[in-house]
């Protein structure tokens, strides 16, 4: 059995989930971690009792010193692409937290280098692996519920002043790339694309309602899109009182599906209302609002590497989500309808 050697760069909160998921994989060995704050890396080393982890304060040094097969990028948004480029040029596969990039130019540069060096770049859109989403996708693809009539998606979470003060890169266009859409609601946007496909047109607006003196970026976005000529309504805010379960409804000609957190409700002409509760399958680590499927997503990435299969969350197969996200920001900033025969601003 081939053991893949893995390193992690960025030892903040989300890295805990990656460490825990990797620890459960028999054919993966975590050999290194990098963070400008070495104490954070030491905390993980002690927590997981893996004394073989080599700690570095420099990502470049880690790549030079270690013979890595994969690196997990868990750093601030503005560092994602530069670090991914550095890794693939060293012959290392990349598993990266969202977003894929914060500009079109960054995305295209990474896509080109990935192809040149023939390395995989996987994106952590873990909610594609949620049991409720998987079952809903099968129902939609089977044709059981008929043709699409419309869809709506709502994310209402909470991020306060302290959240942005903890990490100075957040809340700025130049380093975060946006606000609630690129950081929190990108997963929900991705599910719309994953389940229904990319819209033909979209228009959006953004507002900063509750953190006007704290952040530059939006705390709220609303959008109207059309997929297969049908209306799709999207709303996301981090100005709510708590991190409520994401709600997603897809209406079809012979019924509909509603996904809320770990629950799936199916309404059909044939069987009426059916409810599926996947809460029992939820992982026991990480914030509940992050979704329940980091381990499945990460495990599938490694399985695809070993079997030389296409990873469903590869950079190429998440490009539609990235382009839609940029399109919504373009629409909101420039007060225009975006159609996908047009190019979005870089």
N, C-alpha and C positions, 0 to 999 in steps of 0.2 A: 504493500500500500504506500503510495507516494504521499509524503507529508509536505504540505505547502507552508512556507515560512512567511509570517505576516508581521507587519509593523503598523502602528497607529500614530498619526500625527494630530495633535490637539487632544488634550486630556481633560476637557470640560465635562459638562453634564451628559451630553449625548454620547460621548465616548464610553461611558459606563455601560450603555446598552450594547455597544459593539463588543466590549470586553466580555460581557456576560454571554452574548450569543456565540462568540468565537470559542469561549471556554468549553462549550458543549459540543464542539466538533472534534471528532477523534482524529481526523486527518489534517488538522491545522495546528500549528504551533505559533503562539505569539512570542516573538523573539525580541522585539524592540518597541519603544515608544518615544515620541519626541514632543516636547512642549517647552516654550520659553521659561515656564515656571516648573522647574524640576520637581518641586514638592508634589505637584499634582500627579505626575507620573509615578512617584514613589508611593503615593496613596493607593493607586491601582495595583502596584506590585505587591504591596502588603495585603491588600484586601483579597486578592486572588491567589496569594501564596505561590506566585510563580517567580522564584528567585532568578530564573534564567533571563528575565526581561532586562535588556540593556537600555538604559535611559540616556537620552540626548537632549540638549537644549537647542540643537540645530537640526532641522529636517534634512538639509543638504548633507550634513555629516552622517546622519543615520543611513541615508542612501549610499553613501560612499563606503561606510564601514560594514554594513550588513549585506548579506546575499538574500535579498527579499524576493518572494514571488508576488506578493500582494501588499499594497499599502492602503489603509483606511484613512480617508481625509475627513476629519471632524473639526475643522478650523473655521474661523469666520468666513463669510461669503466671499469677500474680495480676494482671499487667498486660494480658493478652490482651484481655479484654472492654472495659476502659476505653479502650484504644487503638483497638480496632475500632470502638467507638461513635463516637469522635472522628473517625475516618476517614470512616465512611459518612455522617455528618452534614455532612461537607465535600464529599460527592459523589464519594468515592473508593472503588473496589472493594478488597476485602481478601483476601489469601491468608495464612492464619495457621497457624503450627505448632500441633500438638496441645498440650494439650487445648483443646476449644472454650470451656470455662469451668471454674470450680472450684465452682460451685454452680448449683442449678436456677434461682434467681432471676436470676443473671447470664445464663444461657443464654436465658431467656425475654425479658429486656430486649434482648439482641442480636437475637434473632429478630424482635421487634416493630419495632425500628428499621431493620433490614435491609429488612423489608417496606415500611415507611413511605417510606424513601428510595429503594427499588427498586435497591439495590446488591447485588452478589454478595459472599458471604462463603464462601470456599473453605477447606477444612481439609486439611492435609498428611498424609493417610493414604496415603502413597506405596506401601505394600505391596499395595494393591489392583491396582496396575499391574505387579507382578512377573509375568514370563511363566509361571512355574509356577502361580501363583494363577489367572491368566486362563484357562489351559488346563484346570485343575481345575474351575473354575466352569462352563466350557462343557460338560464331561463330566457334571457333576451336573445341569445344567439340561436336558441332552438326554434324560435318563432312561435312558441306557445302562447305568448301574450299579444301577438300581432305586431302591427307596424307602430313605429314611434309617433306619438302625438305631441309630446313636450316633456320638459324636465325642469326641476328646480333643486337648488342646493343652498344650504345655509350653514355658515360657521359663525358661532357667537362665543368668543373666548374672552379672556381677561389678561391684559398686560398693563401693569402700572408703571409709575415713574421708576421704582426701584429696579425693575427688570432691565431698563435701559441704562441706568446708572452702574449696574454691575459689569456691563460690557460696553465700553465706549464706542465700539464699531457699530453697534445697533442704532437704528433711528436716523442714519445718514444715507443719502442717496449714493454717495461715492463708495461706501464700504458695505452697506447692507443691500443696496440695489433697489430698495423699496421698503414697504412696511408689511402690513398684514397679509398681502397677497403673496409676496415672494417668500415670506418667512413661515407663516402659519397656514394660509389657505391654499398654498400651491398643491398640497396633497389632495384637497377636495377638487380643485381644478383638474388635477391629473386623473382623478376617478371619472370625471365626466368624459374626458378624452378616451380613457381606457375602456369605458363601457359603451360609448356612443360614437366616438370618432371626433375629428377636429371640426369646429364650426366653419361655415363658409363666410360668415360676417359676424362682427361684434362691435358693440359700443359700450363704454364704461365711464364711470365718474369716481373720483376719489375725494375723501374728506379726512381731516384730522379733527375729531370732535373733542376728545378729552385730554389730549397731551400737546396742546398748541405751543406751549413754551418749552417743551421737553424734546420733541423729535421733529425732524424735517419732513418725514415721510407720512404716508397715510395710515390712519388707524381703521379706516372703513373703505370698502370698495363695493360698488354694485355694478352689475353688468347685464346686458341683454345680448343674447347670442342666438344664432340660428344654426341648427344642425339638421341636415336633410330637409331644409326649409321649415323646420318646426321650432317653436320658441323654447329657449332655455334661459331661465332666470337664475342669477347667481348673486349671493349677498355674503359678505364676510366682514366681520368687525372684531377687534380685540378690546372694545370699550364696554363689554358686558360685565356682569358681576362675577361670573365663574366660567370655567371651561366646560361648556355644555356639550353633549354629544353632537357630532356633526349629523345633519339631516340631509338625505338625498332621496328624491322621488323621481321615478321615471314612469311616465304615463304612456300607455300603449292602447291600441284600438280594442283589445280584448282583455284589458286589465292593467295592473301597474305593480311596481315594486317600490317599497319604502325601506331604506336602510337608515337606521338611527343607532349609532354606536355599534354594539355587537348584535343588534337585533335586525332581522329581516322579516318584513311583512309582505306577503304576496296576495294580491286580489285578482282573481280570475273569474271569467264567466263560467268556467267549468266547475271550480271547486269553492268559490267564494273566498273567504279570508283564511289564510294560513300564516302562522307565526313561528319563526325559528329563532331560538335563543342560543347564540354561540358564546355567551359569557363564560361558560365553563371551560372553553378552550383558550381563554385569554392567558397570556404570559403573566407571570407574577412580578416582573420588574419593569421599571419605566413608568412615565406618566400615562395615565389611562387615556388621555386625549391624544397621545401620539399614535394610537392604534396598537394592535395586539400582535403584530406579525414581523417584527424586526428579525427574529431568529429564522423564520421561514424564508424571508427575503435573502438574508446573508447566506444561509445554507444552500439555497438554490444557486446563488452566484458561484459558490465554490464547486457545486456539482456541475454546473455548466462549464467551468474552467477545466475540470478533470475530464469531462466527456466531450469537450470541444463543441458544445452546443451553444446556440444563440441565447443569451440572457434576455428575458423579456423586459428588463429595466435597463437595457444598455443605453449608451448615449444616443445612438441612432433611433432606438425605439421609444425614446422619451422626447424626441425633438419636437413633436407636435405640441406637447404640453409647454415646452419652453417658448416656442413661437407664439402660442396663444397668450401666455403670460406677458411677453413683450408687447403683443398686440393690444392687450387691455390697457397696459400702461401708456402706450402710444395714443390710444383713443382718449383716455382720460386727460392726458397732458395737453393734447392738441385739439380736443373737442371735435373729434371726427369719427366716422364709421370706418372700421378697418375691414377690408376684404382681403382674402388670402391670395388673390392674384396681384395684390400690392405687396411692396416690401415694407417691413416695419423699420423704424429708426434704430440706429445703433446707439 
